[in-house]
């Protein structure tokens, strides 16, 4: 063996002669010099020294181990020296240094020769491994020590010990200093001086434990204290067998993992700790800077060092098998990680292609929307080209994503529990789940959630639990709040009582994710319907954009709300995002200030009352419902006649003009005149809704397709297919199923409704997430919303948008009135809220 120190003599070339004998090694006339030439010292130990010699017969350099002269008359030392020569001579294994020859010198000292091992001890290797640690990670690289390489080296050393066990031999002094790693990676188990065959007696001695617990001691307690098994420490030599070597190998493995021996201190203290079973678990001895340890290796080391013999590996072969299994798993893991890293390289390209596709789609929409439907095809080429380019980018991204998924699944085939692959797939399916829930696609949402659960390793546990919270502050406070959860029943979302949340103010009340209708109850006030969407692991806080505190929800008296009106509290709602709705805006979360809205569209009765009221003051002919003008009509045909002599109105007896049916065939200007008249009567500001106010009124906050849910069913509303008879406006009492979360009726069918804003490609003005309603002027096209008695289901969805000239009339085009809550008579300052908690 060798310490490979720089101060040793340089090896002469084999076969050279004439060099002088180094004094003090062999006697001048010792016949051994005819066979061996001394080349200098390699190392010194308690039992003697090791020298480098040249075998003159075979022209090779060997190591010669020579017993110290002061031990010549120590029977146990002599027997141990002879025992080592005899045992190792019979162990023919690449990991064990075999004895080539042995004998005694002229002065009586015993010697043996063996192959010289050039390299380092495991002590040196372990020291270098821990010196190479940077930060909190084990070193990685093509060269130098890594945890994988050191464990692989250690496993091969275990193979040598396993061979000895198979031949009936135990080493009894395994420690890092006795395990060598050669220059080319070969491994050798050294110093078999304390080895014995199973069942053989031990040579008794009287030596006392040395102070250094890592030095070998002889006598009844045999081995190196810091690395000896409990049975060795107790001196129960009849119990010493292969599991004893396993304990020592476990101690070496512990040194590899922690850079510490199992116990530290002087030899008597170490022995006592081992005997008493006071070896701490590995994880209790780690320093803060120790890199993460693989659980499997910790378990292997601790099993090897189990205090009870029967709890350990039976021999070194069983230990080597588990190490081999870990190494094979580590090799697979390394290969699988390379696959994951390769997949990661695709992610920026996938994102880039998707971003480009989105930008191109937006450009295409802007280009084509600017053209009237009848524009020549040539003028649409640019928009079509942009659409094609967007489709190409999306297709390329999808193909790359397929390859990305295949790579990650391939990595999991190699290492089924690879966290890096599971994490990326979990993140992917979380995004898919969020997208599916936003699109209200229950099948894709269920599939994505199942896949997310299969890949998540705890990172998304809170998200998957689905719990969120709601905060609700009211003015005045003290309102009881009951939460009703929307549950789909027979194609309708039906509010089912979930829980009483308490009395306002309510802060961060826990709710499972889902869509809810909160209802407030306070004596002397009208109930408030407050729909909320509790998304996964989210908080519906009611905080307006740019602010830090929730906006209190005003609770109104029945008189403040007014007959025929519903209260739409201030707050966020999901706008747009419905691909099946014509001209839908993109999905956005928008804050809309509170307002009151007509429970139903304005009726013939209310409109006739308006005309009768203003007839004495102005010409009402422009306000009277009229047939839509066509190319042959010189003047529009009035549908309601005005008596020349009295100016009284005459309404047709046709049932569509029944008093409790929505008024139709009025233009935008007439609808605004009605609002001005109503404002004067109510002493407040009545107007047409902004189209985003109308959308919130119609669908609530959760992004549903229409008032009652996601299925536009003709039997639920007055749309095309709802009747086998004549298509016409129906009484406002009909189709009670056509009711929104706020209680508004006929937003899906009956009549389409004028909105106050001009129609634009991008929709109404939204600043920092907050709607800024604006009244249109001039002849710009006005926005319209809602379905009608002649509308197909696709055009009756809440996100569908329409545009018409303001002087347009149609039997299915009416209106309803809204009142901003800030202008409601009796408006009052917000009351102070009591503290909570």
SVG drawing of the C-alpha trace seen along z (x, -y; Angstrom):
<svg xmlns="http://www.w3.org/2000/svg" viewBox="-110 -72 137 94">
<polyline fill="none" stroke="black" stroke-width="0.4" points="0.0,0.0 1.1,-3.6 0.5,-7.1 1.9,-8.5 3.8,-11.2 6.0,-13.6 9.0,-13.0 9.3,-9.3 12.2,-8.3 11.4,-8.3 10.9,-4.8 13.8,-3.5 13.1,-2.0 12.7,1.8 15.8,3.7 18.4,1.1 21.3,2.3 24.2,0.9 22.2,-1.4 23.5,-1.3 21.5,0.5 19.7,-1.9 21.3,-1.4 19.2,0.2 16.8,2.2 18.5,5.5 21.7,6.7 24.6,6.5 24.9,10.3 21.2,11.1 20.4,13.5 17.1,11.7 19.1,9.1 19.6,11.7 15.8,11.6 14.8,8.1 16.4,4.7 15.2,2.1 13.9,-1.1 13.0,-3.1 10.1,-3.5 6.4,-3.7 4.9,-4.0 5.3,-3.3 2.7,-1.8 2.4,-0.4 3.1,3.2 6.1,2.3 6.9,0.6 6.2,0.9 9.0,0.5 9.1,0.4 11.3,3.2 12.3,4.5 11.7,8.2 15.0,9.0 13.6,12.3 10.5,10.9 11.7,7.4 8.7,5.8 8.3,3.3 6.4,4.6 5.5,3.5 7.3,5.3 5.6,5.3 8.1,5.9 7.2,6.7 8.8,4.2 11.9,5.7 10.4,4.8 7.5,7.1 9.7,10.2 9.0,11.7 5.4,10.6 3.5,13.9 0.2,12.3 1.9,9.8 3.8,12.5 0.7,14.7 -1.3,11.8 1.4,11.1 1.5,14.7 -2.3,14.8 -2.5,11.9 -0.1,13.5 -1.9,16.8 -5.4,15.4 -4.7,12.8 -2.7,15.4 -6.0,17.3 -8.1,14.3 -7.8,14.0 -9.9,11.0 -9.1,7.8 -10.2,5.8 -7.9,7.5 -4.1,7.2 -2.8,10.7 0.5,11.8 3.1,13.0 5.8,14.3 6.7,14.2 9.6,15.2 11.9,13.8 15.0,11.7 18.4,12.6 17.7,10.6 14.5,12.5 11.9,9.9 9.0,11.3 8.2,10.0 5.7,10.4 5.5,8.9 2.4,7.8 1.5,5.6 2.1,1.9 -1.1,-0.1 -0.5,-3.6 -3.2,-6.1 -5.1,-7.5 -7.0,-6.2 -10.7,-6.7 -9.9,-9.2 -8.3,-11.4 -11.2,-10.8 -13.8,-11.7 -11.9,-14.9 -11.6,-16.0 -15.4,-15.3 -16.4,-17.6 -13.8,-20.2 -15.4,-20.4 -18.9,-21.2 -20.0,-24.6 -23.1,-26.1 -25.7,-23.5 -25.0,-21.1 -22.7,-18.1 -20.1,-18.7 -20.9,-17.6 -18.6,-17.4 -16.9,-15.2 -13.8,-14.9 -13.2,-15.0 -15.1,-13.5 -18.9,-13.4 -21.2,-11.7 -22.1,-9.2 -18.5,-8.4 -17.5,-8.0 -20.5,-5.7 -19.6,-3.7 -16.1,-3.4 -17.3,-2.4 -19.6,0.3 -16.7,1.8 -14.8,1.9 -17.8,3.7 -17.4,6.3 -13.9,7.2 -15.2,7.6 -18.1,9.6 -15.7,12.0 -13.8,12.4 -17.1,13.2 -17.9,15.7 -14.6,17.4 -15.3,17.4 -13.1,14.5 -14.0,11.3 -11.7,8.3 -12.5,6.8 -10.7,3.5 -12.5,1.8 -12.0,-2.0 -11.3,-4.8 -7.5,-4.5 -7.6,-0.8 -9.5,-1.3 -7.4,-2.4 -8.3,-3.9 -5.7,-3.4 -4.5,-5.9 -6.8,-4.4 -9.8,-3.9 -9.0,-0.4 -9.9,0.3 -8.2,2.4 -9.1,3.5 -5.9,3.3 -4.5,4.4 -5.9,7.8 -3.9,8.2 -6.9,8.6 -8.8,10.8 -10.0,14.2 -12.0,17.1 -15.4,17.7 -15.3,19.8 -11.5,19.5 -10.3,18.3 -8.6,15.0 -5.1,14.3 -5.3,12.8 -3.2,9.9 -2.9,7.2 -2.6,4.0 -4.6,1.0 -6.8,-1.1 -4.7,-3.9 -6.0,-7.5 -6.7,-7.9 -10.0,-6.2 -9.2,-5.8 -6.0,-3.7 -6.2,0.1 -5.9,1.8 -5.2,5.3 -6.3,7.4 -9.7,8.5 -11.3,5.4 -10.3,5.9 -10.6,3.2 -10.5,-0.6 -12.9,-2.1 -14.6,-4.7 -15.4,-2.0 -15.9,1.1 -19.2,2.8 -21.0,3.0 -20.1,6.7 -16.4,5.8 -16.6,2.9 -18.0,5.3 -15.3,7.9 -18.0,10.5 -15.6,12.0 -17.6,15.1 -20.4,12.9 -18.0,11.2 -18.9,12.2 -19.8,10.6 -22.4,8.3 -19.6,6.8 -17.8,5.8 -21.1,4.5 -21.3,2.2 -17.8,0.9 -18.7,0.4 -21.8,-1.5 -19.6,-3.7 -17.4,-4.4 -20.5,-5.2 -21.6,-7.6 -18.2,-9.3 -18.8,-9.7 -22.2,-11.3 -21.4,-13.5 -17.6,-13.8 -17.8,-12.6 -17.2,-9.2 -20.1,-7.7 -18.9,-8.9 -16.0,-11.2 -13.8,-11.4 -11.0,-9.3 -11.1,-5.5 -12.7,-4.6 -15.5,-7.2 -16.0,-6.0 -16.2,-2.4 -18.7,-3.2 -20.9,-5.2 -21.0,-2.3 -21.7,0.3 -24.5,-1.9 -26.1,-2.4 -25.5,-6.2 -24.7,-6.6 -27.0,-9.5 -29.1,-9.1 -27.3,-10.6 -29.7,-13.5 -29.1,-14.7 -25.4,-15.1 -25.6,-17.2 -24.2,-20.7 -26.3,-23.5 -24.0,-23.5 -24.2,-19.8 -25.7,-19.2 -29.0,-17.3 -28.6,-13.6 -30.5,-11.0 -32.9,-9.2 -32.0,-5.8 -28.4,-6.2 -29.2,-7.4 -31.4,-4.4 -28.7,-2.0 -26.1,-3.4 -28.3,-3.3 -29.4,0.3 -25.8,1.3 -25.1,-0.3 -28.1,1.2 -27.2,1.9 -28.7,5.5 -26.8,7.9 -30.1,9.4 -31.2,5.9 -28.1,5.4 -27.3,6.7 -26.3,10.3 -23.0,9.7 -21.2,7.2 -22.7,8.7 -26.3,7.7 -25.0,4.2 -23.3,4.0 -26.5,5.1 -28.5,2.2 -25.7,-0.2 -25.7,1.1 -29.5,0.7 -29.1,-2.9 -26.3,-3.6 -28.4,-2.1 -31.3,-4.3 -28.9,-7.3 -27.7,-6.5 -31.2,-6.3 -32.0,-9.5 -29.1,-11.3 -30.2,-10.1 -33.8,-11.1 -32.6,-14.5 -30.8,-15.0 -34.1,-14.3 -35.9,-16.8 -33.2,-19.4 -33.6,-18.8 -37.3,-19.3 -36.7,-22.5 -34.9,-23.9 -38.2,-23.6 -40.2,-25.7 -38.9,-29.2 -39.6,-28.3 -43.2,-27.1 -43.8,-30.3 -42.4,-32.5 -44.6,-30.8 -47.7,-31.1 -47.0,-34.8 -46.5,-35.4 -49.7,-33.6 -51.6,-35.7 -50.2,-38.9 -50.9,-37.9 -54.5,-36.9 -55.0,-40.3 -53.7,-42.0 -55.9,-39.9 -59.0,-40.8 -58.2,-44.5 -57.6,-44.3 -60.8,-42.4 -63.1,-44.2 -62.2,-47.5 -63.9,-46.2 -67.6,-45.9 -68.8,-42.4 -69.4,-43.4 -65.9,-44.6 -64.1,-43.1 -62.2,-39.9 -59.0,-41.6 -59.2,-44.0 -59.4,-41.1 -56.2,-39.3 -54.0,-41.0 -56.2,-39.9 -56.5,-36.4 -52.7,-36.2 -52.3,-37.2 -54.8,-34.6 -52.9,-31.9 -49.6,-33.0 -51.2,-32.8 -52.5,-29.3 -49.0,-28.3 -47.4,-29.5 -50.0,-27.8 -49.6,-24.6 -45.8,-24.7 -46.2,-25.4 -48.6,-22.5 -46.2,-20.1 -43.3,-21.2 -45.5,-20.7 -46.3,-17.2 -42.5,-16.5 -42.1,-18.2 -44.7,-16.0 -43.2,-12.9 -39.8,-13.7 -41.1,-14.2 -43.1,-11.1 -40.1,-9.2 -38.1,-10.6 -40.8,-9.2 -40.7,-5.8 -37.0,-5.6 -37.5,-7.0 -41.1,-6.9 -40.7,-9.1 -38.5,-11.8 -39.6,-15.0 -38.3,-17.3 -40.4,-15.8 -43.5,-15.5 -43.1,-19.2 -43.1,-20.3 -46.0,-18.2 -47.9,-19.3 -47.3,-23.0 -48.5,-22.2 -51.7,-20.6 -52.4,-23.3 -52.3,-25.8 -54.5,-23.6 -56.9,-23.3 -57.1,-27.0 -57.7,-27.5 -60.4,-24.8 -62.1,-26.4 -61.9,-29.8 -63.5,-28.4 -66.1,-26.6 -65.1,-23.2 -65.9,-20.7 -64.6,-17.6 -61.2,-19.2 -61.1,-20.6 -61.8,-17.1 -59.1,-15.5 -56.5,-18.2 -57.3,-18.1 -56.8,-14.3 -53.5,-14.6 -52.4,-17.4 -53.2,-15.2 -51.2,-12.3 -48.1,-14.5 -48.2,-16.9 -45.9,-16.1 -47.3,-18.6 -46.4,-21.9 -50.0,-22.4 -51.7,-20.9 -53.3,-24.2 -54.4,-24.8 -55.9,-21.4 -57.7,-21.6 -59.6,-24.4 -60.3,-26.4 -60.6,-30.2 -62.0,-33.0 -64.4,-35.9 -64.5,-39.3 -67.7,-41.2 -68.1,-44.7 -71.6,-46.2 -73.0,-49.7 -74.7,-49.6 -72.9,-46.7 -74.6,-44.0 -76.2,-42.1 -76.5,-38.3 -74.9,-36.7 -75.9,-33.3 -73.8,-31.6 -75.6,-29.6 -73.4,-27.5 -74.3,-27.2 -74.9,-23.6 -75.8,-22.5 -79.2,-20.7 -80.8,-19.9 -78.8,-22.5 -79.3,-25.3 -77.1,-26.6 -79.2,-26.5 -78.1,-28.2 -78.1,-25.6 -77.6,-26.7 -74.0,-26.1 -73.5,-28.0 -74.3,-31.1 -71.1,-33.1 -72.0,-35.3 -72.7,-39.0 -70.9,-41.7 -68.2,-42.8 -66.9,-39.4 -63.2,-39.0 -61.7,-36.0 -64.4,-33.5 -63.3,-30.2 -65.2,-28.7 -64.4,-25.9 -63.7,-27.0 -66.8,-27.5 -69.5,-30.0 -71.7,-31.4 -74.6,-33.7 -74.3,-35.6 -77.5,-37.0 -77.6,-39.7 -80.5,-40.1 -80.9,-43.2 -84.1,-44.4 -85.6,-47.4 -83.5,-46.8 -84.0,-45.0 -81.9,-41.8 -78.7,-42.2 -77.8,-39.4 -74.0,-39.4 -72.6,-36.7 -68.9,-35.8 -66.5,-33.5 -64.1,-31.8 -61.2,-30.6 -58.7,-28.0 -56.6,-29.3 -57.9,-32.8 -59.5,-35.6 -62.5,-37.5 -61.8,-40.7 -64.0,-43.3 -61.0,-45.7 -61.4,-48.1 -58.5,-48.6 -55.8,-50.9 -57.1,-50.7 -56.1,-48.6 -59.4,-48.2 -62.7,-46.5 -65.4,-48.8 -68.5,-48.4 -71.6,-47.1 -74.4,-49.5 -77.6,-47.9 -80.7,-49.8 -84.2,-50.0 -86.9,-48.7 -87.9,-52.4 -84.3,-53.2 -84.2,-50.3 -87.6,-51.1 -90.3,-48.9 -89.2,-47.1 -85.5,-47.5 -82.7,-45.2 -79.5,-46.1 -76.2,-45.2 -73.4,-45.8 -70.0,-47.2 -67.3,-44.6 -65.4,-42.5 -66.9,-40.2 -65.6,-38.0 -66.2,-39.8 -66.0,-38.3 -64.0,-35.2 -66.8,-33.2 -65.6,-31.8 -69.2,-30.7 -70.6,-34.2 -70.6,-36.4 -68.0,-39.2 -67.1,-38.4 -64.5,-40.5 -61.4,-38.8 -61.7,-37.4 -61.0,-40.1 -61.7,-40.7 -63.3,-44.1 -64.6,-46.3 -68.0,-47.8 -69.4,-50.4 -72.8,-49.7 -76.0,-50.5 -79.7,-49.7 -81.2,-48.1 -84.7,-47.5 -85.8,-44.0 -87.0,-43.6 -86.9,-45.5 -89.3,-48.5 -92.8,-47.6 -95.3,-48.9 -97.4,-50.2 -94.5,-52.2 -93.5,-53.5 -97.0,-54.6 -97.2,-56.4 -94.0,-58.2 -95.3,-59.3 -98.7,-60.4 -96.8,-62.4 -94.6,-64.3 -97.1,-64.6 -98.3,-68.0 -94.7,-69.4 -93.2,-68.1 -93.7,-66.3 -93.7,-62.6 -93.7,-61.2 -89.9,-60.6 -90.4,-58.7 -93.2,-56.4 -92.3,-52.8 -92.0,-52.4 -91.2,-49.9 -87.6,-49.7 -87.1,-52.0 -86.3,-50.3 -85.1,-51.6 -88.7,-52.2 -90.2,-53.9 -90.1,-57.7 -91.0,-58.0 -90.8,-55.4 -94.1,-53.7 -95.4,-54.4 -96.5,-51.3 -98.5,-53.3 -100.8,-55.9 -101.4,-59.4 -104.9,-60.8 -104.8,-64.1 -107.4,-65.9 -106.5,-64.8 -102.9,-63.7 -103.9,-60.5 -102.0,-57.3 -103.6,-54.3 -101.8,-51.1 -102.4,-48.1 -104.5,-45.3 -101.8,-42.8 -100.8,-40.8 -97.1,-41.7 -98.1,-45.2 -99.8,-44.0 -99.2,-46.2 -96.9,-43.8 -94.7,-43.0 -91.3,-44.7 -91.5,-47.7 -89.7,-47.2 -89.1,-49.1 -87.7,-52.2 -84.4,-53.7 -81.5,-54.6 -82.5,-58.3 -86.0,-57.5 -84.7,-55.2 -82.5,-58.0 -85.5,-60.4 -87.4,-57.9 -84.5,-57.8 -84.5,-61.6 -88.2,-61.6 -87.8,-58.9 -85.0,-60.8 -87.2,-63.8 -90.0,-61.6 -87.6,-59.8 -85.4,-62.8 -82.3,-60.8 -80.1,-60.0 -81.7,-57.2 -79.8,-56.1 -79.2,-53.2 -76.6,-50.7 -73.1,-50.6 -72.7,-47.2 -70.3,-45.9 -72.8,-46.9 -75.4,-45.0 -73.1,-42.0 -72.5,-41.9 -76.2,-42.3 -76.9,-39.3 -74.3,-36.8 -73.1,-37.7 -69.5,-37.4 -68.4,-33.8 -68.2,-34.1 -71.2,-31.8 -72.6,-31.8 -76.0,-33.2 -78.3,-34.1 -78.9,-30.6 -75.7,-28.8 -73.7,-27.5 -76.4,-25.9 -78.6,-28.3 -81.8,-26.2 -84.8,-27.5 -87.2,-26.2 -85.7,-28.5 -86.1,-31.8 -87.9,-33.5 -85.5,-32.7 -85.7,-30.9 -87.1,-27.4 -88.8,-28.3 -92.2,-28.1 -93.7,-26.2 -96.0,-29.2 -95.5,-32.7 -92.2,-34.4 -92.9,-37.5 -92.2,-39.4 -93.7,-37.6 -95.0,-39.0 -92.4,-39.9 -93.9,-37.3 -93.1,-34.5 -90.0,-32.3 -89.2,-32.8 -86.1,-30.7 -84.6,-33.6 -83.4,-35.3 -79.9,-36.4 -78.0,-36.1 -79.2,-39.6 -82.8,-38.8 -82.9,-40.6 -85.3,-39.0 -85.2,-38.4 -81.5,-39.0 -81.3,-35.8 -84.4,-36.3 -87.5,-38.5 -85.8,-41.7 -82.2,-42.8 -81.3,-45.9 -79.8,-49.2 -76.7,-50.3 -75.5,-53.8 -72.0,-53.5 -70.7,-53.6 -69.8,-50.2 -66.0,-49.8 -63.8,-46.9 -62.2,-46.9 -65.4,-47.5 -66.1,-50.2 -63.4,-52.2 -61.7,-50.4 -59.0,-52.1 -56.7,-50.1 -59.4,-47.4 -62.3,-49.7 -65.2,-50.5 -65.6,-54.1 -69.1,-54.4 -69.5,-57.0 -72.5,-58.2 -72.2,-57.9 -72.7,-61.0 -73.3,-61.6 -74.2,-58.9 -71.6,-56.3 -72.9,-52.8 -74.3,-52.0 -73.7,-48.8 -76.5,-46.3 -76.6,-43.3 -78.9,-40.3 -80.8,-37.8 -84.3,-38.2 -87.3,-36.2 -85.8,-35.4 -82.2,-34.8 -80.4,-31.5 -78.8,-30.3 -75.3,-31.3 -76.5,-34.9 -78.3,-34.9 -75.1,-34.4 -74.3,-37.1 -71.0,-38.0 -72.4,-38.4 -72.1,-42.0 -74.1,-43.8 -73.8,-47.1 -76.5,-49.2 -77.0,-52.8 -78.7,-54.8 -81.7,-55.4 -82.3,-51.7 -85.6,-50.1 -86.6,-46.5 -89.4,-44.5 -86.9,-42.7 -84.9,-45.8 -85.9,-47.4 -84.1,-48.7 -83.9,-48.7 -82.9,-51.5 -80.1,-51.6 -79.4,-54.1 -75.8,-54.6 -76.0,-53.9 -74.0,-57.0 -77.0,-59.0 -79.7,-57.2 -81.9,-59.5 -81.1,-59.1 -77.4,-58.4 -75.5,-58.5 -71.9,-58.5 -70.4,-55.2 -70.7,-54.2 -67.7,-53.3 -67.2,-49.5 -66.7,-47.7 -63.4,-45.9 -63.3,-42.2 -61.2,-39.7"/>
</svg>
